[in-house]
Amino acid sequence: MPGTRTRGGIAFTERSAHLVAVTPGGEAPWHLAVDAPWQQRRQPEIRTRLLAGLQQLRSRLSGRRPGLWVCLPARAGSLHRLWLPAVRRRWLAPPAAVPLERLTPLPPTEVVHHLRRLQGNAQEPAPAQVAILPRREAEWTAALLAEAGLRLRGLDLAPGYAALAARTLLGESSRSLFLLLLPGAALWAWRQDGRLGPVGHTRARPGEKAPDLALRAAQEAIQAAEPHGPVQVVLAGEEAAAASQTLSPAGAELELSLRLCTREELTPAGLPWDAWPLGAFLAQGRRTTLFDLRPPEVAASWLDRPATTRRLAWAAALLAVVLAAGSLGGAWYTLDRARRGLEQSKAELAAVRGQVRQIKARLARLGPLAAAERSRREAGRLLELVAARL
């Protein structure tokens, strides 16, 4: 169950930064928009505005050093599809190697990445998706929060937050596509066979209108996921109504069924579309993002790393099994020793009883002799008494 503690976050966009504080199941969210374009975030005056806004947000959170979830624009990083080879003993095996040299021009030491398996099991090759973020962006974000007296609780790209926020909107359909239209970009996320599929974003071309952007984003999403069969598209955003008129004619060809998402369906209400994915994530009470792009040295805890946590859990379970087997073996050995001791005691008791019977038989044979000896002694005493009187 989600907690009632107020949770905070900041969503960076191309035009501004949105600071959000949400209490799961509580009152309306607190929201503050700061004029801090993403491209100008390193300028001193922009940093001063961000720090002032973060101080206001911190006053609404509890704790000596509250944690914040950060949403970066999709263009800050990159998302890539790849295939994972089959492995044995997945939980104890090292993490799958990611060919970073083929996915980004930056050296592997200058990026932060997170690999996520999409479907399948470890015994067969399966598709996966990796998010890559330059390390300098993650370190800049952590340093900004540290200067404001906050810590980096979670860091992910906008498509990751949109995917988690849209889980309740996609329902239980076997093939659902969430399409969020934002100024200059479209975020999309798949839900396939009861689990989240690939996520991504499509940037708008110069002069491209929202309906054309929505159609191109849907085509890119379908090409990335390669669904088999009809697809339900949940459309949201400022110009979703106009985009639905463009997607409707193409729906029959692409096997799409459209559903327009209104603001009344969104939780929490009252947030701009740019800040809604982060606000919905905070309202759901989730603690882990879809892609964990925090630098390892500033992570809240090493237990927050899913691979480490799973391996520790399996190691603890294996240790418990070994201890239980050892305890069972020790109990069996103790019981066997007790049984052998009891049998030995029974044998010794039977031997003692035999000796007692032999002694009793001997005593029975010596009984008449003892009686004759007692009679002789009595007769001797009587003779002595008679002799004394005479």
Secondary structure as GFF3:
##gff-version 3
##sequence-region A 1 390
A	DSSP	beta_strand	7	12	.	.	.	ID=ss1
A	DSSP	beta_strand	17	22	.	.	.	ID=ss2
A	DSSP	beta_strand	30	34	.	.	.	ID=ss3
A	DSSP	three_ten_helix	38	40	.	.	.	ID=ss4
A	DSSP	alpha_helix	44	58	.	.	.	ID=ss5
A	DSSP	beta_strand	67	72	.	.	.	ID=ss6
A	DSSP	three_ten_helix	74	76	.	.	.	ID=ss7
A	DSSP	beta_strand	78	84	.	.	.	ID=ss8
A	DSSP	alpha_helix	100	103	.	.	.	ID=ss9
A	DSSP	three_ten_helix	108	110	.	.	.	ID=ss10
A	DSSP	beta_strand	111	117	.	.	.	ID=ss11
A	DSSP	beta_strand	126	134	.	.	.	ID=ss12
A	DSSP	alpha_helix	135	147	.	.	.	ID=ss13
A	DSSP	beta_strand	151	157	.	.	.	ID=ss14
A	DSSP	alpha_helix	158	165	.	.	.	ID=ss15
A	DSSP	alpha_helix	167	170	.	.	.	ID=ss16
A	DSSP	beta_strand	175	182	.	.	.	ID=ss17
A	DSSP	beta_strand	185	192	.	.	.	ID=ss18
A	DSSP	beta_strand	195	203	.	.	.	ID=ss19
A	DSSP	alpha_helix	210	225	.	.	.	ID=ss20
A	DSSP	beta_strand	231	237	.	.	.	ID=ss21
A	DSSP	alpha_helix	240	254	.	.	.	ID=ss22
A	DSSP	beta_strand	256	260	.	.	.	ID=ss23
A	DSSP	three_ten_helix	263	265	.	.	.	ID=ss24
A	DSSP	alpha_helix	276	283	.	.	.	ID=ss25
A	DSSP	three_ten_helix	296	298	.	.	.	ID=ss26
A	DSSP	three_ten_helix	302	304	.	.	.	ID=ss27
A	DSSP	alpha_helix	306	389	.	.	.	ID=ss28
###
